[in-house]
């Protein structure tokens, strides 16, 4: 049986859906897929006085583990380093936070069916359980 959606297509759909969700909720999108040698940040947005670094995890609704469980210590470390580079590169003096967007798709057709948006999913300088 052929896969209807590749992992990349599913991930892109999750990011697009998250961008739509953020805009609808008053966020201004600053960057998408910001890359440095140390890592990548899916979405960088501004919400009020905060610069928000968003990690998007998209999974089929029948996937056994929660999407945020894929954001482990190693991933968090990469996100923090990449965010620090972004802040330095842009010369920002702002509050910032790290959010995780869990996007769930229909197992059959790959269409987005739900989102669970977690603000302050982890701290900037220490690992916190989500």
N, C-alpha and C positions, 0 to 999 in steps of 0.2 A: 504494500500500500504506500502510495506516495504522500509525503508530508505536504500539507497545504501551505504552511508557513515555515520558513527557515527561522532559526533562532535570531538572526539579524533582523529579519522582517518583523518578527514579534517584538524585539527590542525597540526598533524604530517606531513601531505603532505605539508602544508604551510611552516613549519619550514625547511623541507628538501629542498624545492624549494628556500627558502631564503638563506640557506647555499650554495647551488649551485650558486645562483646569486652573493653572496658575494665573493666566491672563484674566480669566473669568473672576478670580478672587483678588484682583488688584495688584498683581505682581507685574513688574516690568522685566522682560527677558533681556539679559545683558549678553550672554554667550551660550552657545550650545557646543557640546563636545570639545571643551577646552583641554588641550593636550600639552603636557610637558614631558620631559624624560622620565620623571618619577611617577607619572600617572595621568589620569583623565577625570574630568568632572563632567557629568552629563549635562547639567543645566546650572547656569549661574544667573540669579535673578536679584532684583531689588524689591523689597517690600517695606515700605516706610523707611525707617532709618537703618534697616538691616540689609546686608549683602547675604544672600542665601545660596549655599552650595547644595545642590540637590543630586542625590544618587537615585537613579530609577532602576527598579528591579521588576521585570515583567515575567509573569509565569502563567501557565495554563491553570485554570481554576481547579483542576483535579490534581495538581502537583501536591505532593505530600508535605513538603516543608513550606514555611512562610517565606515569601520573597526576601524580607529583611534579614533572614538568617544567613543569606549569602554575603551580607556586609559584615565581614569578620574583622579581627584586629589588623590583619595585614592590609585589607582593603581600606579600612579607616585610616591607617597610617599613610597610605598613598594619597588618599583624598586630602588629608590635613596638609601634607607637604605641597601638593599641587595648589591648594587654596592659598597657602602662605606665599607661593610664587606669584599667584595672580594678584594678591593684595600688594605685594612689593612692586610688581611690574606696573600696576595701575596707580601706585602711590596713594592707596586708599586709607583714609582714617575714618573707619566706620565700624559699627557693630556687625558681627557676622554670626551665622549659625549654620548647622548642618542638618538637613532634612533628608528623609528617605521617602520615595514615592513607590508604593507597592501597587502594581497594575496587574489586574487579573483578566485573562482572555478566555473566550469560549474554547474548550478543547477541540471541538470539531472544525469551526470555521476560522478561529484566530481573532475574531472580533473582540474588542475591549468591552468587558461587561461590568467592571467595577474598579474603583481606586480607593486605596487607603493611604492618605497622606499623613506622614508622621513628622511634626515639627520638632526641632531640637532632638533628633534621633540619637545623637551622640555629641559629647562635648568636644571642644576644639583641642584640648590638651590632655584628656584622659579618656579611657574607654568606659563607656556607660552602657549598661544593658538597655536594650531598646524596649 
